[in-house]
Amino acid sequence: MGEVTCDVTMSLDGYVAGPEQSLRNPLGEGGERLHRWQFEQRERNAAAVEKITAAGAYIMGRHMFAPDRGAWDLDWTGWWGEEPPYHAPVFVLSHHPREPVAMRGGTVFHFVTDGIAAALVRAREAAGDRNVAIAGGAQTIDQYLAAGLIDELRLHVAPVVLGGGARLFDGVGDLALRASGDAPGTDLVTHLTYRISR
């Protein structure tokens, strides 16, 4: 069985999305600056990107999948177009059931209404021997951290100060983190890896 990992890009002041998130601005004001390293310097950060995309299954919160709450807009199939970057099963946490949505490239979105533990069970089954990745957003990551269900946290810290938005580590309690010895990166990001003790 693989491990449970989490890769997330964070601002220097602890936000993974800026304020005022909306359909037109899903990462909030200034939030797109967090991810410049993945697009402008993809080759220079290839090892980090490879770890992000190597999971056998992913888990995300509803707001990472869709901009709305309540009943589903069944025409909505995610922010990523016809071929999302996951190429694996993705389990979306929600309070509202929905039939799975199959996309190009092997991504299938499954909607889980019975909590984070149930989503993890399903994701582990789908991933087999590969890792399960907690994809986000901040509230979903915080729930898994608080429950002690993440083995490795990989923070990609961008030299950006957002001043508000979706903050990481709210309500997670006292985490026992052990840093790896290196912190590679570029002028747009520093990659930090932490093992989480239980």
GUTIRO-223999 format. One record per atom (N, C-alpha, C): residue number from 1; residue in one letter; atom name; z, y, x. Coordinates in steps of 0.2 Angstrom, whole numbers, plus 5000, padded with zeros to 4 digits. Example, Ala and Ser with C-alpha at 12.3 -4.5 7.8 and 13.67 -1.06 7.14 Angstrom:
<node 1,"a","N",<5039,4972,5066>>
<node 1,"a","CA",<5039,4978,5062>>
<node 1,"a","C",<5039,4984,5066>>
<node 2,"s","N",<5035,4989,5064>>
<node 2,"s","CA",<5036,4995,5068>>
<node 2,"s","C",<5039,5000,5064>>
This chain:
<node 1,"m","N",<5000,4994,5004>>
<node 1,"m","CA",<5000,5000,5000>>
<node 1,"m","C",<5000,5006,5004>>
<node 2,"g","N",<4996,5011,5002>>
<node 2,"g","CA",<4996,5017,5006>>
<node 2,"g","C",<5002,5022,5005>>
<node 3,"e","N",<5001,5028,5008>>
<node 3,"e","CA",<5007,5032,5007>>
<node 3,"e","C",<5005,5038,5002>>
<node 4,"v","N",<5010,5042,5000>>
<node 4,"v","CA",<5009,5047,4996>>
<node 4,"v","C",<5008,5054,5000>>
<node 5,"t","N",<5003,5057,5000>>
<node 5,"t","CA",<5002,5063,5004>>
<node 5,"t","C",<5001,5069,5000>>
<node 6,"c","N",<5002,5075,5003>>
<node 6,"c","CA",<5000,5081,5000>>
<node 6,"c","C",<4997,5086,5005>>
<node 7,"d","N",<4991,5088,5004>>
<node 7,"d","CA",<4988,5094,5008>>
<node 7,"d","C",<4988,5100,5003>>
<node 8,"v","N",<4990,5105,5006>>
<node 8,"v","CA",<4990,5112,5002>>
<node 8,"v","C",<4990,5118,5007>>
<node 9,"t","N",<4985,5122,5005>>
<node 9,"t","CA",<4985,5128,5009>>
<node 9,"t","C",<4989,5134,5006>>
<node 10,"m","N",<4993,5137,5010>>
<node 10,"m","CA",<4998,5141,5008>>
<node 10,"m","C",<4998,5148,5012>>
<node 11,"s","N",<5000,5153,5009>>
<node 11,"s","CA",<5000,5160,5012>>
<node 11,"s","C",<5006,5160,5016>>
<node 12,"l","N",<5007,5165,5021>>
<node 12,"l","CA",<5013,5166,5025>>
<node 12,"l","C",<5019,5167,5021>>
<node 13,"d","N",<5018,5170,5015>>
<node 13,"d","CA",<5024,5171,5011>>
<node 13,"d","C",<5025,5166,5005>>
<node 14,"g","N",<5022,5160,5006>>
<node 14,"g","CA",<5024,5154,5002>>
<node 14,"g","C",<5020,5153,4996>>
<node 15,"y","N",<5014,5156,4995>>
<node 15,"y","CA",<5011,5155,4989>>
<node 15,"y","C",<5004,5151,4990>>
<node 16,"v","N",<5003,5147,4985>>
<node 16,"v","CA",<4997,5143,4985>>
<node 16,"v","C",<4991,5145,4981>>
<node 17,"a","N",<4993,5151,4977>>
<node 17,"a","CA",<4988,5154,4973>>
<node 17,"a","C",<4991,5161,4972>>
<node 18,"g","N",<4986,5166,4971>>
<node 18,"g","CA",<4988,5173,4970>>
<node 18,"g","C",<4990,5174,4963>>
<node 19,"p","N",<4993,5180,4961>>
<node 19,"p","CA",<4994,5182,4955>>
<node 19,"p","C",<4988,5183,4950>>
<node 20,"e","N",<4990,5183,4943>>
<node 20,"e","CA",<4985,5184,4938>>
<node 20,"e","C",<4979,5179,4938>>
<node 21,"q","N",<4981,5173,4939>>
<node 21,"q","CA",<4976,5167,4938>>
<node 21,"q","C",<4972,5168,4931>>
<node 22,"s","N",<4966,5166,4931>>
<node 22,"s","CA",<4962,5167,4925>>
<node 22,"s","C",<4956,5162,4926>>
<node 23,"l","N",<4952,5162,4920>>
<node 23,"l","CA",<4946,5158,4920>>
<node 23,"l","C",<4941,5161,4925>>
<node 24,"r","N",<4941,5168,4926>>
<node 24,"r","CA",<4936,5171,4931>>
<node 24,"r","C",<4939,5171,4938>>
<node 25,"n","N",<4945,5170,4938>>
<node 25,"n","CA",<4949,5170,4945>>
<node 25,"n","C",<4954,5165,4945>>
<node 26,"p","N",<4952,5159,4946>>
<node 26,"p","CA",<4956,5153,4946>>
<node 26,"p","C",<4961,5153,4951>>
<node 27,"l","N",<4960,5156,4957>>
<node 27,"l","CA",<4965,5156,4962>>
<node 27,"l","C",<4969,5162,4962>>
<node 28,"g","N",<4968,5166,4957>>
<node 28,"g","CA",<4972,5172,4957>>
<node 28,"g","C",<4970,5178,4962>>
<node 29,"e","N",<4973,5184,4961>>
<node 29,"e","CA",<4970,5189,4965>>
<node 29,"e","C",<4972,5188,4973>>
<node 30,"g","N",<4966,5188,4977>>
<node 30,"g","CA",<4967,5186,4984>>
<node 30,"g","C",<4967,5179,4986>>
<node 31,"g","N",<4968,5175,4981>>
<node 31,"g","CA",<4969,5167,4982>>
<node 31,"g","C",<4963,5164,4986>>
<node 32,"e","N",<4957,5167,4985>>
<node 32,"e","CA",<4951,5164,4988>>
<node 32,"e","C",<4952,5164,4996>>
<node 33,"r","N",<4956,5169,4998>>
<node 33,"r","CA",<4956,5170,5005>>
<node 33,"r","C",<4960,5165,5009>>
<node 34,"l","N",<4964,5161,5005>>
<node 34,"l","CA",<4968,5155,5008>>
<node 34,"l","C",<4963,5150,5010>>
<node 35,"h","N",<4958,5149,5007>>
<node 35,"h","CA",<4953,5143,5009>>
<node 35,"h","C",<4947,5145,5013>>
<node 36,"r","N",<4947,5151,5016>>
<node 36,"r","CA",<4941,5152,5020>>
<node 36,"r","C",<4940,5147,5026>>
<node 37,"w","N",<4946,5145,5028>>
<node 37,"w","CA",<4945,5140,5034>>
<node 37,"w","C",<4941,5134,5032>>
<node 38,"q","N",<4942,5132,5026>>
<node 38,"q","CA",<4938,5126,5023>>
<node 38,"q","C",<4930,5127,5023>>
<node 39,"f","N",<4928,5133,5022>>
<node 39,"f","CA",<4921,5134,5021>>
<node 39,"f","C",<4918,5138,5027>>
<node 40,"e","N",<4922,5143,5030>>
<node 40,"e","CA",<4919,5146,5036>>
<node 40,"e","C",<4920,5143,5042>>
<node 41,"q","N",<4925,5138,5043>>
<node 41,"q","CA",<4926,5135,5049>>
<node 41,"q","C",<4927,5127,5048>>
<node 42,"r","N",<4923,5125,5043>>
<node 42,"r","CA",<4924,5118,5041>>
<node 42,"r","C",<4923,5113,5047>>
<node 43,"e","N",<4918,5114,5052>>
<node 43,"e","CA",<4917,5110,5057>>
<node 43,"e","C",<4923,5110,5062>>
<node 44,"r","N",<4926,5116,5063>>
<node 44,"r","CA",<4932,5117,5068>>
<node 44,"r","C",<4938,5114,5065>>
<node 45,"n","N",<4938,5113,5058>>
<node 45,"n","CA",<4944,5110,5055>>
<node 45,"n","C",<4942,5103,5052>>
<node 46,"a","N",<4938,5100,5055>>
<node 46,"a","CA",<4935,5094,5052>>
<node 46,"a","C",<4940,5088,5052>>
<node 47,"a","N",<4945,5088,5056>>
<node 47,"a","CA",<4950,5083,5056>>
<node 47,"a","C",<4955,5084,5050>>
<node 48,"a","N",<4956,5090,5049>>
<node 48,"a","CA",<4961,5091,5043>>
<node 48,"a","C",<4957,5090,5036>>
<node 49,"v","N",<4951,5092,5036>>
<node 49,"v","CA",<4947,5091,5030>>
<node 49,"v","C",<4946,5084,5029>>
<node 50,"e","N",<4945,5080,5034>>
<node 50,"e","CA",<4944,5073,5033>>
<node 50,"e","C",<4950,5069,5030>>
<node 51,"k","N",<4956,5071,5032>>
<node 51,"k","CA",<4962,5069,5030>>
<node 51,"k","C",<4963,5070,5022>>
<node 52,"i","N",<4961,5076,5020>>
<node 52,"i","CA",<4961,5078,5013>>
<node 52,"i","C",<4957,5074,5009>>
<node 53,"t","N",<4951,5073,5011>>
<node 53,"t","CA",<4946,5069,5007>>
<node 53,"t","C",<4946,5061,5008>>
<node 54,"a","N",<4951,5059,5012>>
<node 54,"a","CA",<4951,5052,5013>>
<node 54,"a","C",<4955,5048,5008>>
<node 55,"a","N",<4959,5051,5003>>
<node 55,"a","CA",<4963,5047,4999>>
<node 55,"a","C",<4959,5043,4994>>
<node 56,"g","N",<4963,5038,4992>>
<node 56,"g","CA",<4959,5033,4987>>
<node 56,"g","C",<4960,5035,4980>>
<node 57,"a","N",<4965,5040,4979>>
<node 57,"a","CA",<4966,5042,4972>>
<node 57,"a","C",<4970,5049,4973>>
<node 58,"y","N",<4969,5053,4968>>
<node 58,"y","CA",<4972,5060,4968>>
<node 58,"y","C",<4976,5061,4961>>
<node 59,"i","N",<4981,5065,4962>>
<node 59,"i","CA",<4985,5067,4956>>
<node 59,"i","C",<4985,5075,4956>>
<node 60,"m","N",<4984,5078,4950>>
<node 60,"m","CA",<4984,5085,4949>>
<node 60,"m","C",<4987,5087,4943>>
<node 61,"g","N",<4989,5093,4942>>
<node 61,"g","CA",<4992,5096,4936>>
<node 61,"g","C",<4986,5098,4932>>
<node 62,"r","N",<4987,5099,4925>>
<node 62,"r","CA",<4982,5102,4921>>
<node 62,"r","C",<4979,5108,4923>>
<node 63,"h","N",<4983,5113,4925>>
<node 63,"h","CA",<4981,5120,4927>>
<node 63,"h","C",<4976,5119,4933>>
<node 64,"m","N",<4977,5114,4937>>
<node 64,"m","CA",<4972,5114,4943>>
<node 64,"m","C",<4965,5111,4940>>
<node 65,"f","N",<4965,5107,4934>>
<node 65,"f","CA",<4959,5105,4931>>
<node 65,"f","C",<4956,5110,4927>>
<node 66,"a","N",<4960,5113,4923>>
<node 66,"a","CA",<4957,5118,4917>>
<node 66,"a","C",<4961,5124,4917>>
<node 67,"p","N",<4958,5129,4914>>
<node 67,"p","CA",<4962,5136,4914>>
<node 67,"p","C",<4966,5136,4907>>
<node 68,"d","N",<4965,5132,4903>>
<node 68,"d","CA",<4969,5133,4896>>
<node 68,"d","C",<4975,5128,4895>>
<node 69,"r","N",<4978,5129,4890>>
<node 69,"r","CA",<4984,5124,4888>>
<node 69,"r","C",<4982,5122,4881>>
<node 70,"g","N",<4986,5118,4878>>
<node 70,"g","CA",<4985,5115,4871>>
<node 70,"g","C",<4980,5110,4871>>
<node 71,"a","N",<4977,5110,4865>>
<node 71,"a","CA",<4971,5105,4864>>
<node 71,"a","C",<4966,5106,4869>>
<node 72,"w","N",<4962,5101,4871>>
<node 72,"w","CA",<4957,5101,4876>>
<node 72,"w","C",<4951,5104,4873>>
<node 73,"d","N",<4947,5108,4878>>
<node 73,"d","CA",<4941,5110,4877>>
<node 73,"d","C",<4937,5104,4880>>
<node 74,"l","N",<4934,5100,4875>>
<node 74,"l","CA",<4931,5094,4878>>
<node 74,"l","C",<4924,5095,4882>>
<node 75,"d","N",<4922,5101,4881>>
<node 75,"d","CA",<4916,5103,4886>>
<node 75,"d","C",<4918,5104,4893>>
<node 76,"w","N",<4924,5106,4894>>
<node 76,"w","CA",<4927,5107,4901>>
<node 76,"w","C",<4927,5101,4905>>
<node 77,"t","N",<4924,5101,4911>>
<node 77,"t","CA",<4925,5095,4915>>
<node 77,"t","C",<4927,5097,4922>>
<node 78,"g","N",<4931,5103,4923>>
<node 78,"g","CA",<4934,5105,4929>>
<node 78,"g","C",<4930,5111,4932>>
<node 79,"w","N",<4933,5113,4938>>
<node 79,"w","CA",<4931,5119,4941>>
<node 79,"w","C",<4925,5118,4946>>
<node 80,"w","N",<4923,5112,4947>>
<node 80,"w","CA",<4919,5110,4953>>
<node 80,"w","C",<4912,5108,4952>>
<node 81,"g","N",<4910,5109,4946>>
<node 81,"g","CA",<4903,5107,4944>>
<node 81,"g","C",<4902,5100,4943>>
<node 82,"e","N",<4896,5098,4943>>
<node 82,"e","CA",<4894,5091,4941>>
<node 82,"e","C",<4896,5086,4946>>
<node 83,"e","N",<4898,5088,4953>>
<node 83,"e","CA",<4900,5083,4958>>
<node 83,"e","C",<4906,5086,4961>>
<node 84,"p","N",<4912,5084,4958>>
<node 84,"p","CA",<4918,5087,4961>>
<node 84,"p","C",<4919,5083,4968>>
<node 85,"p","N",<4923,5086,4973>>
<node 85,"p","CA",<4924,5084,4980>>
<node 85,"p","C",<4928,5078,4980>>
<node 86,"y","N",<4931,5075,4975>>
<node 86,"y","CA",<4936,5070,4976>>
<node 86,"y","C",<4933,5063,4977>>
<node 87,"h","N",<4927,5061,4974>>
<node 87,"h","CA",<4924,5055,4975>>
<node 87,"h","C",<4929,5049,4974>>
<node 88,"a","N",<4933,5049,4970>>
<node 88,"a","CA",<4939,5044,4969>>
<node 88,"a","C",<4942,5046,4962>>
<node 89,"p","N",<4946,5041,4959>>
<node 89,"p","CA",<4949,5042,4953>>
<node 89,"p","C",<4954,5048,4954>>
<node 90,"v","N",<4955,5053,4949>>
<node 90,"v","CA",<4959,5058,4949>>
<node 90,"v","C",<4963,5058,4942>>
<node 91,"f","N",<4970,5058,4943>>
<node 91,"f","CA",<4974,5058,4937>>
<node 91,"f","C",<4977,5064,4936>>
<node 92,"v","N",<4976,5067,4930>>
<node 92,"v","CA",<4977,5074,4928>>
<node 92,"v","C",<4984,5073,4923>>
<node 93,"l","N",<4989,5077,4925>>
<node 93,"l","CA",<4995,5077,4921>>
<node 93,"l","C",<4994,5082,4915>>
<node 94,"s","N",<4996,5079,4909>>
<node 94,"s","CA",<4994,5084,4903>>
<node 94,"s","C",<4999,5081,4898>>
<node 95,"h","N",<5000,5086,4893>>
<node 95,"h","CA",<5004,5084,4887>>
<node 95,"h","C",<4999,5082,4881>>
<node 96,"h","N",<4993,5082,4883>>
<node 96,"h","CA",<4988,5081,4877>>
<node 96,"h","C",<4983,5075,4880>>
<node 97,"p","N",<4982,5070,4876>>
<node 97,"p","CA",<4978,5064,4878>>
<node 97,"p","C",<4971,5067,4878>>
<node 98,"r","N",<4967,5063,4882>>
<node 98,"r","CA",<4960,5064,4882>>
<node 98,"r","C",<4956,5058,4885>>
<node 99,"e","N",<4950,5056,4883>>
<node 99,"e","CA",<4947,5051,4886>>
<node 99,"e","C",<4945,5052,4893>>
<node 100,"p","N",<4944,5047,4898>>
<node 100,"p","CA",<4942,5049,4905>>
<node 100,"p","C",<4935,5052,4905>>
<node 101,"v","N",<4934,5056,4910>>
<node 101,"v","CA",<4928,5060,4911>>
<node 101,"v","C",<4925,5058,4918>>
<node 102,"a","N",<4919,5055,4918>>
<node 102,"a","CA",<4916,5052,4924>>
<node 102,"a","C",<4911,5058,4926>>
<node 103,"m","N",<4911,5059,4933>>
<node 103,"m","CA",<4907,5064,4936>>
<node 103,"m","C",<4903,5061,4941>>
<node 104,"r","N",<4898,5065,4944>>
<node 104,"r","CA",<4894,5062,4949>>
<node 104,"r","C",<4898,5061,4955>>
<node 105,"g","N",<4896,5056,4959>>
<node 105,"g","CA",<4899,5055,4966>>
<node 105,"g","C",<4905,5051,4966>>
<node 106,"g","N",<4907,5048,4960>>
<node 106,"g","CA",<4912,5043,4959>>
<node 106,"g","C",<4919,5046,4957>>
<node 107,"t","N",<4919,5052,4956>>
<node 107,"t","CA",<4925,5055,4953>>
<node 107,"t","C",<4926,5054,4946>>
<node 108,"v","N",<4932,5051,4944>>
<node 108,"v","CA",<4933,5050,4937>>
<node 108,"v","C",<4940,5053,4935>>
<node 109,"f","N",<4940,5058,4931>>
<node 109,"f","CA",<4946,5061,4929>>
<node 109,"f","C",<4950,5057,4923>>
<node 110,"h","N",<4956,5055,4924>>
<node 110,"h","CA",<4960,5051,4919>>
<node 110,"h","C",<4966,5056,4917>>
<node 111,"f","N",<4968,5056,4911>>
<node 111,"f","CA",<4973,5060,4909>>
<node 111,"f","C",<4979,5057,4907>>
<node 112,"v","N",<4984,5059,4910>>
<node 112,"v","CA",<4991,5055,4910>>
<node 112,"v","C",<4996,5059,4906>>
<node 113,"t","N",<4998,5056,4900>>
<node 113,"t","CA",<5003,5060,4896>>
<node 113,"t","C",<5010,5058,4897>>
<node 114,"d","N",<5012,5053,4901>>
<node 114,"d","CA",<5019,5050,4901>>
<node 114,"d","C",<5022,5052,4908>>
<node 115,"g","N",<5020,5057,4911>>
<node 115,"g","CA",<5024,5060,4917>>
<node 115,"g","C",<5022,5058,4924>>
<node 116,"i","N",<5025,5061,4929>>
<node 116,"i","CA",<5023,5060,4936>>
<node 116,"i","C",<5024,5053,4938>>
<node 117,"a","N",<5029,5050,4936>>
<node 117,"a","CA",<5030,5043,4939>>
<node 117,"a","C",<5024,5038,4936>>
<node 118,"a","N",<5023,5039,4930>>
<node 118,"a","CA",<5017,5035,4927>>
<node 118,"a","C",<5011,5036,4931>>
<node 119,"a","N",<5009,5043,4932>>
<node 119,"a","CA",<5003,5045,4935>>
<node 119,"a","C",<5003,5042,4942>>
<node 120,"l","N",<5009,5041,4946>>
<node 120,"l","CA",<5009,5039,4952>>
<node 120,"l","C",<5008,5031,4952>>
<node 121,"v","N",<5010,5028,4947>>
<node 121,"v","CA",<5009,5020,4947>>
<node 121,"v","C",<5002,5019,4946>>
<node 122,"r","N",<4999,5023,4941>>
<node 122,"r","CA",<4991,5022,4940>>
<node 122,"r","C",<4987,5024,4946>>
<node 123,"a","N",<4989,5029,4950>>
<node 123,"a","CA",<4985,5031,4956>>
<node 123,"a","C",<4986,5026,4961>>
<node 124,"r","N",<4992,5023,4962>>
<node 124,"r","CA",<4993,5018,4967>>
<node 124,"r","C",<4989,5012,4966>>
<node 125,"e","N",<4988,5010,4959>>
<node 125,"e","CA",<4984,5004,4958>>
<node 125,"e","C",<4977,5006,4959>>
<node 126,"a","N",<4975,5012,4958>>
<node 126,"a","CA",<4968,5014,4959>>
<node 126,"a","C",<4966,5014,4966>>
<node 127,"a","N",<4971,5017,4970>>
<node 127,"a","CA",<4970,5018,4977>>
<node 127,"a","C",<4970,5011,4981>>
<node 128,"g","N",<4973,5006,4979>>
<node 128,"g","CA",<4974,5000,4983>>
<node 128,"g","C",<4978,5001,4989>>
<node 129,"d","N",<4975,5000,4995>>
<node 129,"d","CA",<4978,5001,5002>>
<node 129,"d","C",<4977,5008,5004>>
<node 130,"r","N",<4974,5012,5001>>
<node 130,"r","CA",<4973,5019,5003>>
<node 130,"r","C",<4978,5024,5001>>
<node 131,"n","N",<4979,5030,5003>>
<node 131,"n","CA",<4984,5034,5001>>
<node 131,"n","C",<4982,5037,4994>>
<node 132,"v","N",<4987,5040,4991>>
<node 132,"v","CA",<4987,5044,4985>>
<node 132,"v","C",<4989,5051,4987>>
<node 133,"a","N",<4984,5056,4985>>
<node 133,"a","CA",<4985,5063,4987>>
<node 133,"a","C",<4988,5067,4981>>
<node 134,"i","N",<4993,5070,4982>>
<node 134,"i","CA",<4995,5075,4977>>
<node 134,"i","C",<4991,5081,4978>>
<node 135,"a","N",<4987,5083,4974>>
<node 135,"a","CA",<4982,5088,4975>>
<node 135,"a","C",<4984,5095,4973>>
<node 136,"g","N",<4989,5096,4968>>
<node 136,"g","CA",<4991,5102,4966>>
<node 136,"g","C",<4991,5103,4959>>
<node 137,"g","N",<4993,5109,4956>>
<node 137,"g","CA",<4995,5115,4960>>
<node 137,"g","C",<5002,5115,4962>>
<node 138,"a","N",<5005,5121,4963>>
<node 138,"a","CA",<5012,5122,4965>>
<node 138,"a","C",<5017,5118,4961>>
<node 139,"q","N",<5017,5118,4954>>
<node 139,"q","CA",<5022,5115,4950>>
<node 139,"q","C",<5021,5108,4951>>
<node 140,"t","N",<5015,5105,4951>>
<node 140,"t","CA",<5015,5098,4952>>
<node 140,"t","C",<5017,5095,4959>>
<node 141,"i","N",<5016,5099,4964>>
<node 141,"i","CA",<5018,5097,4971>>
<node 141,"i","C",<5026,5097,4971>>
<node 142,"d","N",<5029,5103,4968>>
<node 142,"d","CA",<5036,5104,4968>>
<node 142,"d","C",<5039,5098,4964>>
<node 143,"q","N",<5036,5096,4958>>
<node 143,"q","CA",<5039,5090,4954>>
<node 143,"q","C",<5039,5084,4959>>
<node 144,"y","N",<5034,5082,4962>>
<node 144,"y","CA",<5034,5076,4966>>
<node 144,"y","C",<5039,5077,4972>>
<node 145,"l","N",<5039,5083,4975>>
<node 145,"l","CA",<5044,5084,4981>>
<node 145,"l","C",<5051,5083,4978>>
<node 146,"a","N",<5053,5086,4973>>
<node 146,"a","CA",<5060,5086,4970>>
<node 146,"a","C",<5061,5079,4968>>
<node 147,"a","N",<5057,5075,4966>>
<node 147,"a","CA",<5058,5068,4964>>
<node 147,"a","C",<5058,5063,4971>>
<node 148,"g","N",<5057,5066,4976>>
<node 148,"g","CA",<5057,5062,4983>>
<node 148,"g","C",<5051,5057,4983>>
<node 149,"l","N",<5045,5059,4980>>
<node 149,"l","CA",<5039,5054,4980>>
<node 149,"l","C",<5034,5056,4985>>
<node 150,"i","N",<5034,5061,4989>>
<node 150,"i","CA",<5029,5062,4994>>
<node 150,"i","C",<5032,5060,5001>>
<node 151,"d","N",<5027,5056,5004>>
<node 151,"d","CA",<5029,5054,5011>>
<node 151,"d","C",<5027,5059,5017>>
<node 152,"e","N",<5021,5062,5016>>
<node 152,"e","CA",<5019,5067,5021>>
<node 152,"e","C",<5016,5073,5018>>
<node 153,"l","N",<5019,5079,5020>>
<node 153,"l","CA",<5017,5085,5018>>
<node 153,"l","C",<5013,5089,5023>>
<node 154,"r","N",<5006,5090,5022>>
<node 154,"r","CA",<5002,5094,5026>>
<node 154,"r","C",<5001,5101,5024>>
<node 155,"l","N",<5004,5106,5027>>
<node 155,"l","CA",<5003,5113,5025>>
<node 155,"l","C",<4998,5116,5029>>
<node 156,"h","N",<4993,5119,5026>>
<node 156,"h","CA",<4988,5123,5030>>
<node 156,"h","C",<4990,5130,5029>>
<node 157,"v","N",<4993,5133,5033>>
<node 157,"v","CA",<4995,5140,5033>>
<node 157,"v","C",<4990,5145,5035>>
<node 158,"a","N",<4988,5149,5030>>
<node 158,"a","CA",<4983,5155,5031>>
<node 158,"a","C",<4986,5161,5033>>
<node 159,"p","N",<4984,5165,5037>>
<node 159,"p","CA",<4987,5171,5039>>
<node 159,"p","C",<4985,5177,5034>>
<node 160,"v","N",<4988,5175,5028>>
<node 160,"v","CA",<4987,5180,5022>>
<node 160,"v","C",<4994,5181,5019>>
<node 161,"v","N",<4995,5187,5016>>
<node 161,"v","CA",<5001,5188,5013>>
<node 161,"v","C",<4999,5190,5006>>
<node 162,"l","N",<5001,5186,5000>>
<node 162,"l","CA",<4999,5187,4994>>
<node 162,"l","C",<5003,5192,4990>>
<node 163,"g","N",<5010,5191,4991>>
<node 163,"g","CA",<5015,5195,4988>>
<node 163,"g","C",<5017,5193,4981>>
<node 164,"g","N",<5014,5188,4978>>
<node 164,"g","CA",<5015,5185,4972>>
<node 164,"g","C",<5011,5179,4970>>
<node 165,"g","N",<5012,5176,4965>>
<node 165,"g","CA",<5008,5171,4962>>
<node 165,"g","C",<5011,5164,4961>>
<node 166,"a","N",<5008,5159,4963>>
<node 166,"a","CA",<5011,5152,4962>>
<node 166,"a","C",<5014,5150,4969>>
<node 167,"r","N",<5021,5150,4969>>
<node 167,"r","CA",<5025,5149,4975>>
<node 167,"r","C",<5026,5141,4976>>
<node 168,"l","N",<5026,5139,4982>>
<node 168,"l","CA",<5028,5132,4983>>
<node 168,"l","C",<5035,5132,4985>>
<node 169,"f","N",<5038,5126,4984>>
<node 169,"f","CA",<5045,5124,4985>>
<node 169,"f","C",<5050,5127,4980>>
<node 170,"d","N",<5048,5129,4975>>
<node 170,"d","CA",<5053,5132,4970>>
<node 170,"d","C",<5056,5126,4966>>
<node 171,"g","N",<5063,5125,4967>>
<node 171,"g","CA",<5067,5120,4963>>
<node 171,"g","C",<5066,5113,4966>>
<node 172,"v","N",<5064,5113,4972>>
<node 172,"v","CA",<5064,5106,4975>>
<node 172,"v","C",<5070,5103,4978>>
<node 173,"g","N",<5075,5108,4979>>
<node 173,"g","CA",<5081,5105,4982>>
<node 173,"g","C",<5081,5105,4990>>
<node 174,"d","N",<5085,5102,4993>>
<node 174,"d","CA",<5086,5101,5000>>
<node 174,"d","C",<5082,5096,5003>>
<node 175,"l","N",<5076,5097,5006>>
<node 175,"l","CA",<5071,5092,5009>>
<node 175,"l","C",<5073,5091,5016>>
<node 176,"a","N",<5073,5085,5018>>
<node 176,"a","CA",<5074,5083,5025>>
<node 176,"a","C",<5067,5082,5028>>
<node 177,"l","N",<5064,5087,5031>>
<node 177,"l","CA",<5057,5087,5034>>
<node 177,"l","C",<5058,5086,5042>>
<node 178,"r","N",<5053,5082,5044>>
<node 178,"r","CA",<5052,5081,5051>>
<node 178,"r","C",<5045,5083,5053>>
<node 179,"a","N",<5045,5088,5058>>
<node 179,"a","CA",<5038,5091,5060>>
<node 179,"a","C",<5035,5086,5065>>
<node 180,"s","N",<5028,5086,5065>>
<node 180,"s","CA",<5025,5082,5070>>
<node 180,"s","C",<5025,5087,5076>>
<node 181,"g","N",<5023,5085,5082>>
<node 181,"g","CA",<5024,5089,5088>>
<node 181,"g","C",<5018,5094,5089>>
<node 182,"d","N",<5013,5094,5085>>
<node 182,"d","CA",<5008,5098,5086>>
<node 182,"d","C",<5006,5103,5080>>
<node 183,"a","N",<5003,5108,5081>>
<node 183,"a","CA",<5001,5113,5075>>
<node 183,"a","C",<4994,5116,5077>>
<node 184,"p","N",<4989,5111,5077>>
<node 184,"p","CA",<4982,5114,5078>>
<node 184,"p","C",<4980,5119,5073>>
<node 185,"g","N",<4975,5122,5075>>
<node 185,"g","CA",<4972,5127,5070>>
<node 185,"g","C",<4967,5132,5073>>
<node 186,"t","N",<4965,5137,5069>>
<node 186,"t","CA",<4961,5142,5071>>
<node 186,"t","C",<4963,5149,5069>>
<node 187,"d","N",<4959,5154,5070>>
<node 187,"d","CA",<4962,5161,5068>>
<node 187,"d","C",<4963,5161,5060>>
<node 188,"l","N",<4960,5157,5056>>
<node 188,"l","CA",<4961,5157,5049>>
<node 188,"l","C",<4966,5152,5046>>
<node 189,"v","N",<4969,5147,5050>>
<node 189,"v","CA",<4973,5143,5048>>
<node 189,"v","C",<4977,5139,5053>>
<node 190,"t","N",<4984,5137,5052>>
<node 190,"t","CA",<4988,5133,5056>>
<node 190,"t","C",<4989,5127,5052>>
<node 191,"h","N",<4988,5121,5055>>
<node 191,"h","CA",<4990,5115,5051>>
<node 191,"h","C",<4996,5112,5053>>
<node 192,"l","N",<5001,5111,5049>>
<node 192,"l","CA",<5008,5109,5050>>
<node 192,"l","C",<5009,5102,5046>>
<node 193,"t","N",<5011,5097,5049>>
<node 193,"t","CA",<5012,5091,5046>>
<node 193,"t","C",<5020,5089,5046>>
<node 194,"y","N",<5022,5087,5041>>
<node 194,"y","CA",<5029,5085,5040>>
<node 194,"y","C",<5030,5079,5037>>
<node 195,"r","N",<5034,5074,5040>>
<node 195,"r","CA",<5036,5068,5037>>
<node 195,"r","C",<5042,5070,5032>>
<node 196,"i","N",<5043,5067,5026>>
<node 196,"i","CA",<5049,5068,5022>>
<node 196,"i","C",<5053,5062,5022>>
<node 197,"s","N",<5059,5063,5024>>
<node 197,"s","CA",<5064,5058,5024>>
<node 197,"s","C",<5067,5057,5017>>
<node 198,"r","N",<5069,5051,5015>>
<node 198,"r","CA",<5072,5050,5008>>
<node 198,"r","C",<5080,5048,5010>>
